Amino acid sequence: MIRKAIVHAALCVLMCLILVGCSNRPQPKPELPQIPPGQQEAPQAEPEITVFMHETGEKKTMKIEEYITGVVAGEMKTDWPVEALAAQAIIARTFTMEAMETKGGVPDRGTQASTDIKEFQAYSAKDVNDNVRKAVQMTRGMVIVYQGKPIKAWFHASAGGITATAKEGLNYKEAEPPYIQSVQSPDDLAPEDIQNWTIIFPKESVMAAMAKMGKKVNDISSLEIAQKGPSGRAAMLVVNKNTEISAPELRVALDSTKLKSMLLDKIQVNEDSVTFAGKGYGHGVGMSQWGANRMAKNGKKPEDIITHYFKGVQVEKRWN
């Protein structure tokens, strides 16, 4: 009996030693679930685009940054501060990418861009200088996006102190883009004939412009502002107290280089003519070029200029 007890005790001690030894032995770490590799994509390569060269009628393929360089030289004064030119470069690149993504560029030409300002953007390779090259290089690949998509990057010469909404400035038919809002614009560097101007049209010219819009009248006895937008621009006009017409559409039909803006101070109907007086140059939507010039001279960076004129947007780099 004693022997059995001793054996039993020895077995118990042995088991305890084994258990203690096991507990002190390093335990294998549990396997962690495998985390899938990140989804972040490498920056894409610089795209090539086909451009309709309206001067010669040929289709030319080029790197997009080469195209943007010609656009900036065509759209803005090349002796302006590099930061203003850089803001224009971001605008031009965004305009191009948005048009390519939403409508394939210029489908009627079978290309992604065109040098005809009536179809796409201005373009002037001959006016490219070191200022322009630097502006494009420092913003290489930069595109303005809202909720991940390139915005409608509208711009104009001078806002006359305040920018327009898309509806009042362009008679934009879709929902007002949330990034387009009426903001103050420092346009004091614009020439005097842009800051304040007067233009007189013969009545026949105004009636012909109205006819193009499908609004025929035999005479004009009165022409008044029927509705203003948030910036104070004329959005709707009324002729002879009974015929309403879109103010932005009349501006284009009359000649938007002569009727510079719908930020009007006065409309006066005379015996044989109609006089318009106002401020600014262009539809007033998005970035004011003269405003960008002033902001650049005040030390603002291209991104500061962009986010002043377009609200809630980001500037992202699409390629290196």
Backbone torsions as a table, in degrees:
resi	resn	phi	psi	omega
1	MET	NA	-43.2	-179.9
2	ILE	-63.6	-41.9	179.3
3	ARG	-59.7	-42.4	179.4
4	LYS	-61.8	-39.9	-179.0
5	ALA	-66.2	-40.3	-179.7
6	ILE	-64.1	-44.4	178.6
7	VAL	-60.4	-43.7	-179.1
8	HIS	-62.3	-42.0	-179.6
9	ALA	-65.0	-41.2	179.5
10	ALA	-62.9	-41.1	178.0
11	LEU	-62.3	-38.6	179.8
12	CYS	-64.8	-43.3	179.3
13	VAL	-62.1	-43.0	179.7
14	LEU	-60.5	-42.8	179.2
15	MET	-63.1	-40.3	179.3
16	CYS	-63.8	-41.5	179.1
17	LEU	-63.0	-40.4	178.7
18	ILE	-62.4	-44.2	-178.9
19	LEU	-65.1	-42.3	179.1
20	VAL	-63.3	-42.6	178.9
21	GLY	-60.8	-40.6	179.4
22	CYS	-65.0	-40.6	-176.9
23	SER	-68.3	-27.6	-179.0
24	ASN	-86.9	-12.3	-179.0
25	ARG	-73.3	135.6	178.7
26	PRO	-56.8	130.8	-179.0
27	GLN	-90.9	142.9	176.7
28	PRO	-64.5	138.4	179.6
29	LYS	-72.6	141.1	177.8
30	PRO	-65.4	145.0	179.8
31	GLU	-70.9	130.4	176.4
32	LEU	-81.0	147.5	175.9
33	PRO	-61.2	139.4	-179.1
34	GLN	-69.5	125.8	177.7
35	ILE	-89.3	122.9	-179.0
36	PRO	-60.9	147.0	178.8
37	PRO	-58.6	152.1	-177.9
38	GLY	-58.2	151.0	-177.9
39	GLN	-91.1	0.6	-176.1
40	GLN	-62.2	127.9	-179.0
41	GLU	-89.5	147.9	173.8
42	ALA	-67.5	148.5	177.8
43	PRO	-54.0	137.6	-178.2
44	GLN	-72.4	161.3	177.5
45	ALA	-72.3	154.1	177.6
46	GLU	-59.9	125.3	-178.2
47	PRO	-71.0	154.9	166.3
48	GLU	-102.3	145.4	177.6
49	ILE	-132.5	155.5	174.4
50	THR	-98.3	135.8	-175.0
51	VAL	-124.8	130.0	172.8
52	PHE	-80.6	116.5	179.8
53	MET	-90.6	97.4	-168.8
54	HIS	-68.1	-20.7	178.9
55	GLU	-67.6	-34.4	-176.5
56	THR	-113.3	-17.1	-178.5
57	GLY	83.2	3.1	-179.1
58	GLU	-89.2	162.0	173.5
59	LYS	-107.6	126.3	-174.7
60	LYS	-122.8	136.2	176.0
61	THR	-99.4	133.1	-179.9
62	MET	-150.7	163.4	172.5
63	LYS	-65.9	145.8	-174.7
64	ILE	-63.3	-33.9	-179.3
65	GLU	-68.1	-31.2	174.5
66	GLU	-65.1	-42.3	178.6
67	TYR	-63.4	-46.4	-178.3
68	ILE	-60.3	-36.2	178.5
69	THR	-59.8	-43.9	177.6
70	GLY	-66.6	-34.0	179.3
71	VAL	-67.0	-46.8	-179.4
72	VAL	-59.5	-41.7	179.0
73	ALA	-66.1	-27.7	179.9
74	GLY	-85.8	-24.7	-172.1
75	GLU	-100.7	-19.6	-175.1
76	MET	-138.0	152.9	177.9
77	LYS	-64.2	124.2	-170.3
78	THR	-75.6	-7.8	176.8
79	ASP	-96.1	7.4	177.6
80	TRP	-74.5	166.7	179.1
81	PRO	-55.9	144.4	-178.3
82	VAL	-57.8	-34.6	-178.6
83	GLU	-65.5	-35.4	176.6
84	ALA	-69.6	-43.3	177.2
85	LEU	-62.7	-35.9	178.9
86	ALA	-66.4	-39.9	175.3
87	ALA	-61.4	-40.7	177.7
88	GLN	-65.0	-35.8	178.2
89	ALA	-63.4	-42.6	178.3
90	ILE	-64.0	-41.6	176.9
91	ILE	-60.2	-49.0	-176.9
92	ALA	-62.1	-41.7	-179.8
93	ARG	-66.4	-40.5	179.7
94	THR	-66.8	-44.9	177.6
95	PHE	-54.8	-45.4	-178.2
96	THR	-65.4	-47.3	-177.6
97	MET	-65.6	-39.4	179.6
98	GLU	-64.3	-42.9	179.8
99	ALA	-65.6	-39.0	178.9
100	MET	-66.2	-40.7	-176.0
101	GLU	-75.9	-32.2	-174.9
102	THR	-95.5	-30.2	-177.9
103	LYS	-138.5	12.3	177.6
104	GLY	75.3	18.7	178.7
105	GLY	90.0	-111.1	179.5
106	VAL	-123.1	81.9	-174.1
107	PRO	-56.7	-35.3	-178.7
108	ASP	-62.2	-25.2	179.8
109	ARG	-98.9	-9.4	-176.4
110	GLY	69.9	25.6	-179.4
111	THR	-131.5	172.0	179.8
112	GLN	-92.9	-11.2	178.3
113	ALA	-155.6	169.3	179.0
114	SER	-146.3	147.7	176.9
115	THR	-87.6	0.8	177.8
116	ASP	-83.9	116.3	-176.3
117	ILE	-59.9	-26.3	178.8
118	LYS	-72.8	-21.8	-178.7
119	GLU	-101.1	-30.2	-172.4
120	PHE	-149.5	-102.3	179.2
121	GLN	-131.8	157.3	174.2
122	ALA	-65.0	156.5	-177.8
123	TYR	-152.6	130.3	-179.9
124	SER	-149.5	87.8	-179.9
125	ALA	-61.9	-31.7	-176.5
126	LYS	-69.2	-20.4	-178.8
127	ASP	-95.1	1.9	179.5
128	VAL	-65.3	131.8	176.7
129	ASN	-132.7	-175.8	-177.3
130	ASP	-63.2	-35.4	176.8
131	ASN	-57.2	-48.5	-178.0
132	VAL	-65.6	-45.0	-179.9
133	ARG	-59.4	-43.1	179.9
134	LYS	-63.5	-43.4	-179.4
135	ALA	-61.5	-42.0	179.9
136	VAL	-70.2	-41.5	-178.4
137	GLN	-64.9	-41.5	-176.8
138	MET	-71.6	-15.0	178.0
139	THR	-114.6	15.8	-174.4
140	ARG	-46.5	125.6	176.4
141	GLY	77.9	-2.4	-175.0
142	MET	-80.8	129.6	-177.8
143	VAL	-133.6	140.7	177.8
144	ILE	-84.8	126.8	-179.9
145	VAL	-126.8	151.6	171.5
146	TYR	-128.5	121.1	-175.1
147	GLN	52.6	40.2	172.9
148	GLY	85.4	-4.0	-177.4
149	LYS	-117.0	143.6	177.6
150	PRO	-57.6	138.6	-177.9
151	ILE	-84.6	171.0	168.8
152	LYS	-80.1	102.4	-169.4
153	ALA	-89.3	71.6	-179.6
154	TRP	-73.6	150.5	174.7
155	PHE	-153.7	167.4	-177.8
156	HIS	-157.3	173.9	-175.0
157	ALA	-72.0	-55.6	-177.1
158	SER	-148.4	132.6	-178.7
159	ALA	-83.5	-5.8	-177.7
160	GLY	65.8	24.6	177.4
161	GLY	104.7	-17.9	-178.3
162	ILE	-156.3	134.8	-177.7
163	THR	-85.7	165.1	-175.6
164	ALA	-106.1	159.8	167.4
165	THR	-77.7	164.4	-178.5
166	ALA	-65.7	-34.7	-179.1
167	LYS	-65.7	-49.3	-176.3
168	GLU	-75.8	-33.2	-176.1
169	GLY	-83.5	-33.0	-173.8
170	LEU	-124.0	1.2	-172.1
171	ASN	52.7	42.8	-177.3
172	TYR	-63.7	127.5	-170.6
173	LYS	-86.5	-22.9	-178.2
174	GLU	-86.1	-179.1	179.1
175	ALA	-61.1	141.5	-179.9
176	GLU	-59.1	122.1	178.0
177	PRO	-61.2	132.7	-175.9
178	PRO	-63.8	-21.8	-179.1
179	TYR	-83.7	-8.4	177.1
180	ILE	-98.9	113.7	178.3
181	GLN	-136.0	158.6	177.6
182	SER	-78.5	119.2	-178.9
183	VAL	-130.1	157.4	176.3
184	GLN	-68.0	144.6	-176.7
185	SER	-134.7	127.1	-178.0
186	PRO	-82.1	85.1	-172.8
187	ASP	-102.6	24.7	-172.6
188	ASP	-72.7	-12.2	178.5
189	LEU	-85.1	-9.2	-179.7
190	ALA	-63.3	149.0	177.8
191	PRO	-57.9	156.3	-177.3
192	GLU	-58.9	-36.2	-178.6
193	ASP	-76.3	1.2	170.3
194	ILE	-106.3	-36.6	179.4
195	GLN	-65.2	-39.3	177.3
196	ASN	-145.8	129.1	-177.2
197	TRP	-145.6	160.4	175.2
198	THR	-137.0	138.4	178.3
199	ILE	-137.5	138.3	178.8
200	ILE	-114.8	125.4	176.5
201	PHE	-111.2	139.0	169.6
202	PRO	-60.7	146.9	178.5
203	LYS	-55.9	-36.5	-179.3
204	GLU	-60.2	-36.7	179.4
205	SER	-67.3	-40.3	179.3
206	VAL	-67.4	-41.8	179.9
207	MET	-66.9	-36.2	177.9
208	ALA	-66.6	-39.0	177.7
209	ALA	-64.9	-40.9	177.5
210	MET	-63.7	-38.1	179.4
211	ALA	-62.0	-37.8	176.1
212	LYS	-60.2	-29.7	-179.5
213	MET	-88.8	2.5	-179.6
214	GLY	81.6	21.1	-179.1
215	LYS	-122.5	88.3	-176.2
216	LYS	-89.0	133.5	172.9
217	VAL	-136.4	153.8	-179.2
218	ASN	-89.8	-19.0	179.5
219	ASP	-160.0	165.2	175.5
220	ILE	-123.3	109.8	177.5
221	SER	-97.2	-23.9	177.7
222	SER	-154.0	149.2	176.3
223	LEU	-146.0	115.1	-173.4
224	GLU	-134.0	160.8	175.5
225	ILE	-79.8	121.8	179.7
226	ALA	-93.9	-29.2	-177.4
227	GLN	-152.5	136.2	175.7
228	LYS	-112.0	152.4	175.7
229	GLY	-90.6	-177.6	-177.5
230	PRO	-57.8	-28.3	-179.1
231	SER	-85.8	-7.4	-176.1
232	GLY	95.5	0.5	177.6
233	ARG	-72.5	150.5	174.5
234	ALA	-69.2	124.2	177.5
235	ALA	-101.6	-38.9	177.3
236	MET	-132.0	142.6	175.2
237	LEU	-116.9	156.7	175.3
238	VAL	-126.6	128.0	-178.4
239	VAL	-105.8	131.8	177.3
240	ASN	56.0	31.2	175.3
241	LYS	68.5	-4.1	-172.6
242	ASN	-138.1	-5.2	-176.9
243	THR	-120.6	109.1	-179.8
244	GLU	-88.5	139.6	177.5
245	ILE	-138.6	151.8	177.4
246	SER	-69.9	125.3	-180.0
247	ALA	-65.1	-46.5	178.4
248	PRO	-61.7	-35.2	179.8
249	GLU	-71.0	-36.5	176.7
250	LEU	-65.0	-39.1	178.8
251	ARG	-57.6	-45.6	-180.0
252	VAL	-67.7	-43.0	-177.9
253	ALA	-65.0	-34.5	179.6
254	LEU	-76.0	-40.4	-179.3
255	ASP	134.9	103.1	-173.9
256	SER	-71.0	-9.8	173.8
257	THR	-83.9	-16.2	177.9
258	LYS	-101.1	-50.3	173.5
259	LEU	-87.0	86.8	-163.0
260	LYS	-67.4	-27.9	-173.9
261	SER	-159.7	162.3	172.0
262	MET	-105.3	18.1	170.6
263	LEU	-86.9	79.8	-166.5
264	LEU	-95.1	141.4	171.9
265	ASP	-96.9	-27.7	-174.1
266	LYS	-158.0	142.2	164.7
267	ILE	-127.6	126.3	-178.2
268	GLN	-130.2	124.5	177.3
269	VAL	-94.1	121.9	178.1
270	ASN	-105.8	-174.1	-175.7
271	GLU	-60.5	-45.9	-177.3
272	ASP	-123.0	6.6	-174.3
273	SER	-147.7	169.6	175.1
274	VAL	-128.6	128.8	-179.6
275	THR	-105.6	131.8	175.0
276	PHE	-118.1	137.4	173.3
277	ALA	-130.8	137.0	-177.8
278	GLY	-164.8	-164.1	-176.8
279	LYS	-132.3	150.4	173.4
280	GLY	84.4	176.2	-177.6
281	TYR	-148.2	114.5	179.1
282	GLY	119.3	179.0	-177.7
283	HIS	-73.0	-18.3	174.8
284	GLY	86.5	1.6	-175.8
285	VAL	-94.1	135.3	176.4
286	GLY	81.0	-140.9	-173.4
287	MET	-81.2	130.0	170.6
288	SER	-85.7	124.9	-179.8
289	GLN	-66.2	-43.3	178.0
290	TRP	-67.3	-32.2	174.6
291	GLY	-66.2	-40.7	177.2
292	ALA	-62.8	-37.9	177.5
293	ASN	-59.6	-49.7	179.9
294	ARG	-62.6	-43.9	-179.1
295	MET	-63.2	-39.6	178.4
296	ALA	-64.0	-42.3	178.9
297	LYS	-67.3	-21.8	176.5
298	ASN	-88.0	6.7	175.2
299	GLY	93.7	8.6	-179.6
300	LYS	-78.1	145.1	178.2
301	LYS	-84.0	162.4	180.0
302	PRO	-54.3	-41.1	-179.7
303	GLU	-65.9	-33.3	177.2
304	ASP	-64.6	-41.5	-180.0
305	ILE	-64.2	-46.1	-179.4
306	ILE	-60.1	-48.3	-175.3
307	THR	-75.7	-12.9	171.8
308	HIS	-73.3	-41.9	-174.8
309	TYR	-90.0	-20.3	179.1
310	PHE	-126.0	119.3	-170.8
311	LYS	-93.6	138.6	175.2
312	GLY	72.7	20.5	-177.8
313	VAL	-101.6	166.3	172.1
314	GLN	-124.1	151.4	172.5
315	VAL	-105.9	113.1	-178.0
316	GLU	-115.5	154.2	-178.6
317	LYS	-96.3	115.7	-176.3
318	ARG	-86.7	-29.4	177.5
319	TRP	-152.4	158.7	-177.6
320	ASN	-88.4	NA	NA
